Amino acid sequence: MIKKAFIYFSLFVCISLCTSCFEILEEIKLNNDGSGTIMVTLNMSKSKTKLASLMLLDSINGYKIPSEDEIDESFKDVLYHLEKTPGISNIKKTKDFDNYIFTISCDFKNVDNVNAIFKELIKKQNKNNYTNFTTTNLSYNPSENVFNRHFRYDNAIKKSFNTLKSEDRKVFDDASYTCIYRFKDKVKSVSNVDAKIAPNKEAVFLKVDALSLILGEKNVENKIELTK
């Protein structure tokens, strides 16, 4: 499973390094009992014309360009991994090669199921590269009605970024990471200064540009308190 997850990640990096305009979107709908739905989207539609041309090449800047068949295989690997994770169900995927938008979604019984998806992958990453990434990305306390998106920055992110060639670093100039969390109860407060509460008080929106995230200037850490 670890190897398959790495394959998918590698393909993602190869594609991402070909375009300077992409967005990763993390969406979670949380029920009061801690169950919910998560969907992750990779949106490169703003660069679809350029990507269509690049997909005809074998490589660019030393990075191999994955074919549609290879991307399909990586999706199968990810889906297989999700199917084997306890508490995960209703797994869905979409692939739009016309607009270069890819999504994977699933239901979970509790947020620990989501943490378990990449727990072993993160542990291996930390061991092999001496990093210190947390294996707990989400937590929810139903008695306190508090949802947490955890994020612990590691300087290894910046070090890895600095090893890239200058032309490869530019691909992150217009890239972003967006989090949208929806709840059944009203949102009382958020801890991240860049997070915004929706007018109906039932959702939280946070968008961080990729460079700020990579350099440690901003993060997606957020403590969301809901009304009891």
C-alpha positions as CSV (number, residue, x, y, z in Angstrom):
1,M,0.0,0.0,0.0
2,I,2.8,2.4,0.8
3,K,4.4,1.8,-2.6
4,K,1.2,2.4,-4.4
5,A,0.6,5.6,-2.5
6,F,4.1,6.8,-3.4
7,I,3.4,6.0,-7.1
8,Y,0.3,8.2,-7.0
9,F,2.1,11.0,-5.2
10,S,4.9,10.9,-7.8
11,L,2.5,11.1,-10.7
12,F,0.9,14.1,-9.0
13,V,4.2,15.9,-8.6
14,C,5.2,15.2,-12.2
15,I,1.9,16.7,-13.5
16,S,2.1,19.6,-11.0
17,L,5.6,20.6,-12.0
18,C,4.4,21.1,-15.5
19,T,1.9,23.9,-14.7
20,S,2.0,27.0,-12.4
21,C,-1.7,27.2,-11.8
22,F,-3.3,24.4,-9.8
23,E,-5.4,24.1,-6.8
24,I,-5.8,21.3,-4.2
25,L,-9.2,21.4,-2.5
26,E,-10.0,19.6,0.7
27,E,-13.7,19.4,1.5
28,I,-15.2,17.8,4.6
29,K,-18.9,17.5,5.7
30,L,-19.0,16.5,9.3
31,N,-22.1,15.1,11.1
32,N,-22.7,15.6,14.8
33,D,-21.7,12.0,15.6
34,G,-18.3,12.5,14.0
35,S,-19.0,10.6,10.8
36,G,-19.0,12.4,7.5
37,T,-17.7,12.8,3.9
38,I,-14.3,13.9,2.6
39,M,-13.5,14.9,-1.0
40,V,-10.1,15.9,-2.3
41,T,-9.9,17.6,-5.7
42,L,-6.9,18.4,-7.9
43,N,-7.9,21.2,-10.2
44,M,-5.6,22.2,-13.1
45,S,-8.3,23.5,-15.4
46,K,-6.7,27.0,-15.7
47,S,-3.8,25.3,-17.4
48,K,-5.7,22.8,-19.5
49,T,-4.4,24.0,-22.9
50,K,-0.8,23.8,-21.8
51,L,-1.3,20.5,-20.1
52,A,-2.9,19.0,-23.2
53,S,0.2,19.8,-25.1
54,L,2.5,18.6,-22.4
55,M,0.7,15.2,-22.2
56,L,2.0,14.5,-25.7
57,L,5.6,14.7,-24.4
58,D,7.6,12.0,-22.6
59,S,9.2,14.4,-20.1
60,I,9.9,18.0,-19.3
61,N,12.6,19.5,-17.1
62,G,13.8,16.0,-16.3
63,Y,10.3,14.9,-15.0
64,K,8.5,12.1,-16.7
65,I,5.0,13.0,-17.9
66,P,2.5,10.3,-16.9
67,S,0.2,9.0,-19.6
68,E,-3.6,8.8,-19.1
69,D,-3.2,5.0,-18.6
70,E,-0.7,5.6,-15.9
71,I,-2.9,8.1,-14.1
72,D,-5.8,5.6,-14.4
73,E,-3.6,2.9,-12.8
74,S,-2.6,5.2,-10.0
75,F,-6.3,5.9,-9.3
76,K,-6.9,2.2,-9.0
77,D,-4.1,1.9,-6.5
78,V,-5.5,4.7,-4.4
79,L,-9.1,3.2,-4.5
80,Y,-7.8,-0.2,-3.5
81,H,-6.0,1.3,-0.5
82,L,-9.2,3.2,0.5
83,E,-11.3,0.0,0.2
84,K,-8.9,-1.7,2.7
85,T,-9.1,1.1,5.3
86,P,-11.6,0.4,8.1
87,G,-14.5,2.8,8.4
88,I,-14.2,4.0,4.8
89,S,-17.1,3.5,2.4
90,N,-18.9,4.9,-0.6
91,I,-15.7,5.6,-2.4
92,K,-16.0,7.6,-5.6
93,K,-13.7,9.1,-8.2
94,T,-14.0,11.4,-11.2
95,K,-11.4,12.0,-13.9
96,D,-11.9,14.9,-16.4
97,F,-9.0,14.8,-18.9
98,D,-10.6,17.6,-20.9
99,N,-10.4,20.1,-18.0
100,Y,-7.8,18.3,-15.9
101,I,-9.9,18.0,-12.8
102,F,-9.6,14.9,-10.6
103,T,-11.5,14.0,-7.5
104,I,-11.6,11.3,-4.9
105,S,-14.3,11.1,-2.2
106,C,-15.5,8.7,0.5
107,D,-17.6,8.5,3.6
108,F,-16.0,7.8,7.0
109,K,-17.4,6.6,10.4
110,N,-15.1,9.0,12.3
111,V,-12.2,11.2,11.5
112,D,-9.7,8.6,12.8
113,N,-10.6,6.6,9.7
114,V,-9.3,9.5,7.6
115,N,-6.1,9.7,9.6
116,A,-5.5,6.0,9.1
117,I,-5.5,6.4,5.3
118,F,-2.0,7.9,5.1
119,K,-0.7,7.0,8.6
120,E,1.8,4.4,7.5
121,L,2.8,6.5,4.5
122,I,3.6,9.5,6.8
123,K,5.5,7.2,9.2
124,K,7.7,5.9,6.4
125,Q,8.3,9.4,5.1
126,N,9.4,10.6,8.5
127,K,11.7,7.6,9.0
128,N,13.4,7.7,5.6
129,N,13.7,11.5,5.3
130,Y,14.1,12.5,9.0
131,T,11.0,14.6,8.9
132,N,8.5,15.1,11.7
133,F,5.1,15.3,10.0
134,T,2.1,14.5,12.3
135,T,0.0,11.3,11.5
136,T,-3.1,13.0,13.0
137,N,-4.5,15.4,10.6
138,L,-8.1,15.6,11.9
139,S,-9.8,15.3,15.3
140,Y,-13.3,15.9,16.6
141,N,-14.5,16.1,20.2
142,P,-18.3,15.6,20.2
143,S,-18.7,16.4,23.9
144,E,-17.0,19.8,23.4
145,N,-18.2,20.1,19.8
146,V,-14.8,21.1,18.6
147,F,-13.3,20.1,15.2
148,N,-9.5,20.4,14.7
149,R,-7.5,20.4,11.4
150,H,-4.0,19.7,12.7
151,F,-0.9,20.8,10.8
152,R,2.7,20.8,12.1
153,Y,5.2,22.6,9.9
154,D,8.5,20.9,9.2
155,N,11.5,22.8,7.9
156,A,12.2,19.9,5.6
157,I,9.4,21.2,3.4
158,K,11.4,24.4,2.8
159,K,14.7,22.5,2.4
160,S,13.2,20.2,-0.3
161,F,11.7,23.2,-2.1
162,N,15.1,25.0,-2.1
163,T,16.7,21.9,-3.9
164,L,14.4,22.5,-6.9
165,K,15.6,24.3,-9.9
166,S,14.5,28.0,-10.1
167,E,12.2,27.2,-13.1
168,D,10.6,24.4,-11.1
169,R,9.9,26.6,-8.1
170,K,7.9,28.9,-10.3
171,V,5.1,26.3,-10.7
172,F,4.0,27.1,-7.2
173,D,3.6,30.8,-7.8
174,D,-0.1,30.6,-8.6
175,A,-0.9,27.3,-6.8
176,S,-3.1,27.1,-3.7
177,Y,-4.5,24.8,-1.0
178,T,-8.1,25.3,-0.1
179,C,-10.0,23.8,2.9
180,I,-13.8,23.9,3.2
181,Y,-15.5,22.4,6.2
182,R,-19.3,22.1,6.6
183,F,-21.2,21.3,9.8
184,K,-24.7,20.6,11.1
185,D,-24.3,23.1,13.9
186,K,-23.4,26.8,13.8
187,V,-19.7,27.7,13.9
188,K,-18.8,29.7,17.0
189,S,-15.2,30.5,16.4
190,V,-12.1,29.6,14.4
191,S,-8.4,29.8,15.4
192,N,-6.8,30.4,12.0
193,V,-6.7,34.1,11.2
194,D,-7.0,33.4,7.5
195,A,-10.2,31.3,7.9
196,K,-13.6,32.7,7.1
197,I,-16.9,31.7,8.5
198,A,-19.8,31.5,6.0
199,P,-22.7,33.9,6.4
200,N,-25.0,31.0,7.5
201,K,-22.4,30.0,10.2
202,E,-22.4,26.4,9.0
203,A,-19.2,26.3,7.0
204,V,-15.5,27.5,7.2
205,F,-13.4,28.5,4.2
206,L,-9.6,28.7,4.2
207,K,-7.4,29.3,1.2
208,V,-3.6,29.4,1.5
209,D,-1.2,30.1,-1.4
210,A,1.2,27.2,-1.9
211,L,4.4,29.3,-1.4
212,S,3.2,30.6,2.0
213,L,2.5,27.0,3.0
214,I,5.8,25.7,1.8
215,L,7.8,28.5,3.4
216,G,6.0,28.2,6.7
217,E,4.5,31.6,6.6
218,K,0.9,30.3,6.8
219,N,-0.7,26.9,7.5
220,V,-4.0,25.1,7.6
221,E,-4.0,24.5,11.3
222,N,-7.5,25.4,12.6
223,K,-9.5,24.8,15.7
224,I,-13.2,25.2,15.0
225,E,-15.6,25.5,17.9
226,L,-19.3,24.8,17.2
227,T,-22.3,25.8,19.2
228,K,-23.6,23.1,21.6
